[in-house]
Amino acid sequence: MKTEHVPLHASDNVKKQVAFAVLDTPVPKPVGPRTRKSNGAWLRYARHKKAIGLGANSFFPVPFTGPCALGCLFYLPCGTATFSAAQLRQAAAGSLVPTGKPDIKNLLAAVEDALTGIAWADDSQVVLYPFMAKRYAVDQPARTYIVFRPLPMGLWSLPPAASLWPEGLRHD
């Protein structure tokens, strides 16, 4: 479990956009009547939440208290043993994306839970999701890119969603 900073600005201040990568396989929040807090899914979820929290701690001296935006890009491991060479090329190009489990909303819930108390006081402060996507991690480790941005208090001054994409991740 390792985190690295994806530099977007010269100064990382909670008043500006903060972006970082968590080099850990994205794990969804366990849901449903059959999930118990003692089973393996909850243990993997708790470990992943801790990895996200460790990655975020250095950027947030105190939790942010205003409205904010959250963007996530989840790179899931691809089954190189089950994928053909053509499928691996498609996944690397981004034309083959994960359409099965885990659901993106459960992956996002894990990130929101992990950042509560670190990046924000409560996840209800997230009022804009400019991007969320699942991709396959081909020839790279599975990871999660997380982008946090405080927003001005007036909804009339929200930035266009495309402007919140990290520079290296834009698909213009």
Secondary structure, DSSP 8 states (H G I E B T S, - for coil): -EEEE---SSS--TTS-EEEEEES-------STT--TTSHHHHHHHHHHHHHHHHHHTT-SS-B-S-EEEEEEEEEE--TTTS-HHHHHHHHHTSS---SSS-HHHHHHHHHHHHBTTTBS-GGGEEE---EEEEEESSS--EEEEEEEE--S-GGG---GGGGS-GGG---
